[in-house]
C-alpha cells in the first residue's frame, strides 16, 4: 500500500512525512495523565485538516508521527496549527498546566521533519520500536538522579 496515490481535484499525490516534536524543556509528562488527551487532540486536529495519521507514538519526552499531508498544506503551516491548537486544548482541559508551562507554551519551538518516500515500512518499524529501545536504555542506567553538590546519586 506504499504506492497508493491520493487525489485532489487536479492532483495525484503521495506525500508522507516523518515528524518529531517535543514538549517545552523536554519534560517527561506525555506518559502521565496527559497522554490520552494529547492523542485525541492530535487525531482531531489532523482530521480537521484532512491529514491522515499513518503511524504515531507518544514517547515520554517527544512525539513521533508518520503523516500523509495533502500538498495544499505546507508542513510549517500545519505544524504551527497543530502545535498551537493542541497546546490551547491542553491548557483548556488541564488548568494546572499553566503553572508548569507559563504563558501557554506547551511545545518547544522547533520540530524535525523528513520525507518518507518509498521506505514507509522502515519508518513505521522505527517508530514502533523506539519505545522499546528507550526502555532498555533506561533499564541499563542505574542512576535516576545526580546531585551535583554532593557528587553522588541519591
C-alpha positions in Angstrom: 0.0 0.0 0.0 3.0 2.3 0.0 2.3 3.4 -3.6 -1.4 4.2 -3.1 -1.9 7.7 -4.6 -4.4 10.2 -3.2 -6.1 12.7 -5.3 -7.4 16.3 -5.1 -9.3 18.0 -7.9 -6.4 18.1 -10.4 -3.7 16.4 -8.5 -2.4 12.9 -7.7 -0.2 12.9 -4.7 1.8 10.7 -2.3 3.2 13.0 0.4 4.3 11.3 3.6 6.4 12.9 6.4 8.1 11.6 9.5 7.7 14.4 12.2 9.2 14.5 15.7 8.5 17.3 18.1 9.0 17.8 21.9 7.2 19.5 24.8 8.8 22.6 26.3 12.1 21.7 28.1 11.6 18.1 27.1 9.6 17.5 30.2 8.6 13.8 30.6 4.9 14.5 31.0 3.4 12.8 28.0 3.2 9.3 29.6 1.5 10.7 32.7 -2.2 11.7 32.7 -1.9 13.8 29.6 -1.1 11.1 27.0 -4.7 10.1 26.1 -5.8 13.7 25.8 -2.9 14.6 23.6 -3.6 11.6 21.3 -7.2 12.6 21.0 -6.4 16.2 20.4 -3.8 15.4 17.7 -6.2 13.0 16.0 -9.0 15.6 16.0 -6.8 18.4 14.6 -5.4 16.1 11.8 -9.0 15.1 10.9 -10.0 18.8 10.6 -7.2 19.5 8.1 -7.6 16.2 6.1 -4.3 14.8 7.3 -4.0 11.0 7.8 -2.0 9.6 10.7 -0.3 6.5 9.3 1.7 5.8 12.5 2.2 7.7 15.7 3.7 7.2 19.1 3.9 9.3 22.3 7.3 8.9 23.9 8.0 10.1 27.4 9.5 13.4 26.1 8.7 13.6 22.4 6.1 12.7 19.8 6.8 10.6 16.6 4.3 10.9 13.8 4.1 9.5 10.3 1.6 11.7 8.4 0.2 11.9 5.0 -0.3 15.6 4.4 -2.1 16.9 1.3 0.1 19.2 -0.9 -2.3 22.1 -0.5 -1.0 22.4 3.1 2.6 23.4 3.8 4.4 21.4 6.6 5.3 24.6 8.5 1.7 25.9 8.5 0.3 22.6 9.5 2.8 22.1 12.3 2.1 25.7 13.6 -1.6 24.9 13.5 -1.3 21.5 15.3 1.2 22.6 18.0 -0.7 25.9 18.6 -4.2 24.4 18.8 -3.1 21.3 20.7 -1.4 23.5 23.3 -4.5 25.6 23.7 -6.7 22.5 24.0 -4.4 21.0 26.7 -4.4 24.2 28.7 -8.3 24.3 28.5 -8.6 20.6 29.6 -5.9 20.8 32.3 -5.9 24.1 34.2 -2.9 23.0 36.4 -0.6 23.1 33.4 -0.4 26.8 33.4 1.8 26.6 36.5 4.2 24.2 34.8 4.2 25.9 31.4 3.9 29.6 31.7 2.4 31.8 29.0 0.6 28.8 27.4 3.8 27.4 25.8 3.4 23.7 25.8 5.6 22.6 22.9 9.1 23.6 22.2 9.7 25.9 19.2 11.1 23.5 16.6 10.4 20.2 15.1 12.1 17.6 12.9 10.6 16.6 9.6 11.8 14.3 6.8 10.1 13.0 3.7 9.4 9.3 3.7 9.2 8.3 0.0 9.1 4.6 -0.6 10.6 3.4 2.7 7.4 3.8 4.7 7.7 0.3 6.3 11.1 1.1 7.6 9.9 4.4 9.3 6.9 2.6 10.8 9.1 -0.1 12.3 11.4 2.6 13.7 8.5 4.4 15.3 7.1 1.2 16.8 10.5 0.1 18.2 11.6 3.4 19.5 9.8 3.0 22.8 11.3 -0.5 23.4 14.8 0.9 22.7 14.3 3.8 25.1 13.1 1.4 27.9 16.1 -0.9 27.5 18.5 2.1 27.7 16.7 3.4 30.8 17.0 0.0 32.4 20.7 0.0 31.8 21.0 3.3 33.6 21.5 2.8 37.4 21.3 6.5 38.5 18.0 8.2 38.5 19.1 11.5 39.9 22.5 13.1 40.1 23.1 15.6 42.9 25.9 18.0 41.5 26.6 19.4 45.0 27.3 16.1 46.7 28.8 14.3 43.8 26.9 11.1 44.2 23.5 9.7 43.3 20.6 9.5 45.7 
